[in-house]
Amino acid sequence: MAEIEREAMEYDVVIVGAGPAGLSAAIRLKQLDADLNVVVLEKGSEVGAHILSGAVLDPCGLDALIPDWKEKGAPLNVPVKEDNFYMLGEAGKIRVPNWPMPPLMNNHGNYIVSMGNVCRWMAEQAEEMGVEIFPGMACSELVYGDGGEVKGVVAGEFGKNPDGTPGPSYEPGMELHGKYVFLSEGVRGSLSKEVIAKYDLSKGHCPQKFGLGMKEIWEIDPAKHREGTVTHTMGWPLGSNAGGGSFIYHLENNQVYVGFVVHLNYENPYLFPYMEFQRFKHHPIVADLLEGGKRVAYGARAISEGGWQSMPKMVAPGVALLGCSVGMVNVPRIKGNHNAMLSGKAAAEAAHAAIKADRSGDELAEYETEVRQGAIGQDLKKVRNVKPMWSKWGLMPSLALGGLDMWTNTLGFSLFGTLRHGKSDAAATGEAAKFKPIDYPKPDGKISFDRLTNVSFSFTNHEEEQPCHLQLKDASVPIGVNLPKYAEPAQRYCPAGVYEVVEEEGKDPRFVINFQNCVHCKTCDIKDPSQNINWTTPQGGDGPNYPNM
Ligand SMILES: Cc1cc2nc3c(=O)[nH]c(=O)nc-3n(C[C@H](O)[C@H](O)[C@H](O)COP(=O)(O)OP(=O)(O)OC[C@H]3O[C@@H](n4cnc5c(N)ncnc54)[C@H](O)[C@@H]3O)c2cc1C
């Protein structure tokens, strides 16, 4: 294809991704200097369309950014009133009392929110201040300057044929240049991945670790609804097959978020995270709650779990990585939105000071210092051993020792130092010959659902006439390597049924990619044992359309 000519627009700061990190950065830049030119580009059809964190929000990030958020009508309407934690067996449960938990685990003062709605509200605040926000604009490429610095992104390329050539309605998109580019793409961002590799930013840090989070929104019988109640569970059905657990949050309007996280470092390639989630809903504690209710939405997204040890260097010439682009989730609290917001604020402050000093295209080292030494670092450092303990020693020992370690860290020391994470989640996958297939019960269509039916409740849409955005580095690997060695786990780890191995009598097996189903969770890019799948952005506006997740 001939060299593509694109128009370029110049900004002070170009921000990729309208999640809590990117929007906080935009708002803070305008608070500091109303004359700065700031643009936010979002691949979802609208702000919030790709945000999947039906969340308990620690408001400390918002307090720091917009102290009068209440008066300004932020959609934080449901304070947490009750906090429960259960260990589950197949039919029973044991309540773990709140008193032995370290104070950081307490949810009082937090709010049950739709982060999609919080982001929509933040976008309104940003636009009122003059930030330009363009939804439906996927940033597909980085633009580098003559000195090797990141100087911008390509956004809004549309209309390619499936083979990658320009189609009849081809639009080349634009280059958006900035003195600084902020990548706030969330977990496993495609441009962030390129930057981390190009500048070797992970050197000296542990590999990033991930979970797969799946979530449904239910409307339940009002008699069973207890607004403000937060419940977490561990144990059944995962047992020793994988780490993970569930969350059940009662928000307003008789709605409940029911979610399930499976740590992606599981070994057994027959494990089927989506079916574990469906099975979990048949535990009496959940089934009783959901019976007579209606599932109104479904979605999935990877969650970063490496924490303190896994955050790579977060700046390179011209570019800063914000929020979960580097993984800022506090794993035992299952919270990352507050840190995403604080990171956006810190990056904005560093960029503002640099631009005032006539700098551009260099490293915002001040941003990284603030993340590691400020509130985000303090939040993540206290819990840094919980995940490696869980991976090394299993659930029960890690609950006891992790609890002890969080207590001593609250007092300022750790008996364990800083434990390191082991291999990447892809490398943790074991060979199929060493495991037995797992027999999952069939969904009943009332409480549990088959994958494709549920995917239709993510309202995902991808224009079919475009190149497949899930690129195989080597097309022979799924059938030639992954199938004999790992029983091709893509068929199971994808929560949207994108990948299929089709076996027909008398024919060789075929690997089929139904990219139209993709909910942008990025699990394939993370978990493929051969690291052969590269998640790239499809056309802007494509993907899930989450209502109020
Ligand atoms: C199931 C689940 C439950 C969770 N529960 C909680 C909770 O209760 N409390 C909590 O605090 N945290 C929770 N988290 C973690 C929280 O979601 C993250 O920490 C947070 O979303 C990180 O914010 P972010 O702005 O970095 O990224 P994101 O929120 O992921 O936002 C990134 C945005 O960038 C856009 N984008 C990405 N790439 C591009 C591109 N190339 N071009 C254009 N746009 C792009 C995306 O569409 C998205 O809108 C949960 C996560 C999951 C998966």
The ligand as an ORCA input file, in Angstrom:
! r2SCAN-3c Opt
* xyz 0 1
  C     -14.530     -7.011     36.516
  C     -13.786     -5.840     37.091
  C     -14.205     -5.296     38.296
  C     -13.530     -4.205     38.844
  N     -14.007     -3.670     40.014
  C     -13.441     -2.554     40.492
  C     -13.996     -1.922     41.643
  O     -14.975     -2.381     42.226
  N     -13.400     -0.787     42.079
  C     -12.325     -0.238     41.449
  O     -11.847      0.823     41.881
  N     -11.753     -0.843     40.376
  C     -12.295     -1.971     39.874
  N     -11.756     -2.563     38.761
  C     -10.496     -2.017     38.192
  C     -10.774     -0.802     37.320
  O     -11.682     -1.153     36.321
  C      -9.482     -0.287     36.680
  O      -8.516     -0.070     37.651
  C      -9.764      1.018     35.928
  O     -10.718      0.799     34.913
  C      -8.509      1.603     35.308
  O      -8.840      2.811     34.682
  P      -8.092      3.284     33.349
  O      -8.592      4.652     33.061
  O      -6.638      3.074     33.522
  O      -8.548      2.277     32.201
  P      -9.989      1.888     31.652
  O     -11.032      2.154     32.662
  O      -9.873      0.527     31.108
  O     -10.231      2.913     30.461
  C      -9.490      2.841     29.274
  C     -10.276      3.516     28.147
  O      -9.401      3.653     27.031
  C     -10.060      3.243     25.852
  N      -9.017      2.784     24.910
  C      -8.160      1.755     25.080
  N      -7.309      1.665     24.043
  C      -7.624      2.653     23.182
  C      -7.098      3.075     21.923
  N      -6.030      2.494     21.384
  N      -7.704      4.124     21.294
  C      -8.752      4.765     21.863
  N      -9.293      4.401     23.063
  C      -8.730      3.372     23.721
  C     -11.002      2.142     26.333
  O     -12.060      1.950     25.406
  C     -11.462      2.683     27.677
  O     -12.597      3.497     27.551
  C     -12.394     -3.665     38.188
  C     -11.967     -4.224     36.972
  C     -12.659     -5.290     36.421
  C     -12.203     -5.851     35.104
*
